[in-house]
Amino acid sequence: MFPRTSNVKCLSDAGLFLDAVDVSGGRTLRSLYNGVVGLQGVQHNLPRICTIRCDPTSCFFPQNLISNIRTPLFILNAAYDSWQIQSSIAPPSADPHGYWHECRLNHAKCSASQMRFLQGFRIEMLNAIKGFSQSRENGLFINSCFAHCQTERQDTWFAANSPEIRNKAIATAVGDWYFDRAGVKIIDCPYPCDKSCHNLVQGLRLKVRDSRFRVRGYKFGFKDSWLRVS
């Protein structure tokens, strides 16, 4: 399909969904994936190199596939992926009494024990990429942020205050890897060491009464309305 001179590489942004244990001791995301595999009947279309040693649902998880991908791959992921915290690790279904409600929406409200649980999730992510990271052609940028999808917004992808690891922004790291300027396998120190993160805080509500206000240098014009950041 492509000329032999084509340089084909892949970038995964926030796609490293783990087969993780949730706060109730169950596996919420595995249950979801198991339903997808059964509904769509995809077990016969999954990579055989995985299905000969794992069940079909396990072969839906990237951690069981990435080491066998031949195309050069760059994994960009937040070690504390906000989507996985809310939908896989501590979803309402696994937290019926709401002990994790505040922490799930705002990491600053997590207790010490909750933060230890999230640090364990980070370690699980790092263990999942050990084999993948051994390939010289692959790249990594795992920052210790509470975020999800960091290439779609200019402020996280490449801006004056974009997230960095060792003074390297995400766009620079991906560019160095893609254009073979340098090998890139960068893993951040654990939270809270990284002060460059653009952490996501869910459910923040702001009452706006003034017709003009500024947020990070941008002007907005509203009249007595609610804004919801989610």
C-alpha positions in Angstrom: 0.0 0.0 0.0 2.9 2.3 0.7 6.2 2.8 -1.2 9.1 1.0 0.3 10.6 4.4 1.3 7.6 5.2 3.5 8.3 5.7 7.1 5.4 4.1 9.0 5.2 4.5 12.8 2.4 4.5 15.3 1.6 6.8 18.2 -0.7 5.6 21.0 -2.1 8.5 23.2 -3.8 7.3 26.4 -4.4 3.9 25.0 -2.6 1.7 27.5 -5.8 0.4 29.3 -4.7 -2.1 32.0 -6.4 -5.2 33.2 -6.3 -3.7 36.7 -8.1 -4.7 39.9 -10.6 -2.0 41.0 -11.2 -0.7 44.5 -13.7 -3.4 45.3 -11.3 -6.2 44.3 -13.0 -6.9 41.0 -12.0 -6.1 37.5 -14.4 -3.6 36.0 -12.7 -3.1 32.7 -12.2 -6.8 32.1 -15.9 -7.3 32.6 -16.6 -4.7 30.0 -14.1 -6.1 27.5 -15.4 -9.6 28.1 -18.8 -8.4 27.0 -17.4 -6.8 23.9 -15.5 -10.0 22.9 -18.7 -12.1 23.4 -21.1 -9.6 21.7 -18.9 -9.1 18.6 -17.5 -12.6 18.5 -14.0 -11.3 17.8 -12.1 -14.1 19.5 -11.1 -15.7 16.1 -9.8 -12.4 14.8 -7.5 -11.6 17.7 -3.7 -12.1 17.2 -2.9 -15.8 17.5 0.4 -15.0 19.1 -1.7 -13.8 22.0 -4.6 -16.3 22.0 -2.3 -19.4 22.1 -1.3 -18.3 25.6 -4.1 -16.1 26.9 -7.9 -16.1 26.8 -9.6 -13.8 24.3 -10.5 -11.1 26.8 -6.9 -10.8 27.9 -5.9 -10.3 24.3 -8.1 -7.2 24.2 -5.7 -5.5 26.6 -2.7 -3.7 25.1 -0.4 -5.0 27.8 -0.6 -8.5 26.3 -0.1 -7.3 22.7 2.4 -4.4 22.5 5.5 -6.5 22.9 4.7 -8.4 19.6 3.8 -5.3 17.5 6.4 -5.1 14.7 5.7 -1.5 13.6 7.6 1.0 15.6 5.3 2.3 18.3 5.4 5.3 20.7 3.3 5.0 23.9 2.3 8.3 25.5 0.4 7.8 28.7 -0.3 9.5 32.0 0.7 7.1 34.8 -2.5 8.1 36.6 -4.8 8.0 33.6 -7.9 10.0 34.7 -10.2 7.9 32.5 -9.0 4.7 34.0 -9.3 6.0 37.5 -12.9 7.1 37.0 -14.1 4.2 34.8 -11.9 1.2 35.6 -10.2 1.6 39.0 -12.8 3.5 41.1 -16.1 3.6 39.1 -19.3 4.1 41.1 -20.2 0.5 40.5 -17.1 -0.6 42.5 -17.6 2.1 45.1 -21.3 1.9 46.1 -20.8 3.9 49.3 -18.9 6.7 47.6 -15.7 6.4 49.5 -13.8 7.2 46.3 -16.1 9.9 44.9 -14.0 12.9 45.8 -10.7 11.3 45.0 -12.0 10.0 41.7 -12.9 13.5 40.6 -10.0 15.4 42.1 -6.7 13.8 43.0 -6.0 16.5 45.6 -8.8 15.1 47.7 -7.4 11.6 47.8 -6.4 10.2 51.2 -3.0 8.7 51.9 -4.4 5.1 51.5 -6.1 6.0 48.2 -2.9 7.6 46.9 -1.0 4.4 47.7 -3.6 2.5 45.7 -3.0 4.8 42.7 0.8 4.5 43.1 0.3 0.8 42.8 -1.6 1.4 39.5 1.4 3.4 38.2 3.8 0.5 39.1 1.5 -1.9 37.3 1.6 0.3 34.2 5.4 0.4 34.3 5.6 -3.4 34.7 3.3 -3.8 31.7 5.7 -1.9 29.4 9.0 -3.6 30.4 9.1 -6.0 27.5 7.9 -3.3 25.0 10.5 -0.8 26.1 13.4 -3.2 25.3 12.9 -2.6 21.6 15.2 0.1 20.2 12.6 1.2 17.7 9.8 1.8 20.3 9.4 5.0 22.3 7.9 6.0 25.6 6.7 9.1 27.4 5.0 8.2 30.7 4.4 11.3 32.8 3.0 11.3 36.4 -0.1 13.4 35.6 -3.8 12.9 36.3 -4.7 13.3 32.6 -6.0 11.5 29.5 -5.2 12.2 25.9 -2.4 14.8 25.8 -1.9 15.2 22.1 -5.4 16.6 21.3 -4.9 19.9 23.1 -2.2 22.5 22.2 -1.6 23.3 25.8 -0.5 19.7 26.6 1.0 18.9 23.2 3.3 21.8 22.6 3.0 25.2 24.4 5.2 27.3 26.6 3.9 25.5 29.7 3.3 22.1 28.3 4.0 19.0 30.5 7.7 18.0 30.4 10.0 15.3 31.6 13.6 16.2 31.9 12.9 19.5 30.1 11.4 17.7 27.1 7.8 18.4 26.0 5.6 15.8 24.6 5.7 17.0 21.0 9.5 17.3 21.1 9.8 13.7 22.5 7.5 12.3 19.8 9.4 14.3 17.1 12.8 13.1 18.3 11.5 9.5 18.1 9.7 9.8 14.8 12.5 11.5 12.9 15.2 9.3 14.5 16.9 12.2 16.2 17.2 10.3 19.4 15.9 7.3 21.3 13.1 8.3 23.6 12.1 6.2 26.6 11.2 8.7 29.3 9.5 7.7 32.5 8.6 10.3 35.1 9.2 10.1 38.8 6.1 9.3 41.0 3.5 11.9 41.9 3.8 14.6 43.2 7.2 15.4 41.8 6.1 16.7 38.4 5.0 20.3 38.6 4.4 20.7 34.8 1.3 18.5 34.7 -2.0 19.8 33.4 -4.1 17.7 35.8 -7.8 17.1 35.1 -10.3 18.0 37.8 -13.8 16.8 37.1 -17.1 18.4 38.0 -15.8 21.9 38.8 -18.7 24.4 38.6 -18.2 28.1 38.3 -20.9 30.8 38.6 -20.4 33.6 36.2 -22.2 36.9 36.9 -19.9 39.3 35.2 -20.4 39.6 31.4 -16.6 39.5 30.8 -13.9 37.4 32.5 -10.6 35.9 31.6 -9.4 32.3 32.0 -5.7 31.7 31.1 -5.6 34.8 29.0 -8.7 34.1 27.0 -11.7 36.4 27.1 -15.2 35.0 27.5 -18.5 36.8 27.4 -21.4 35.3 29.4 -24.3 36.6 31.5 -25.2 34.9 34.7 -24.6 31.4 33.6 -23.0 28.2 34.9 -19.9 26.7 33.5 -19.1 23.0 34.0 -15.6 21.7 33.6 -15.9 17.9 33.0 
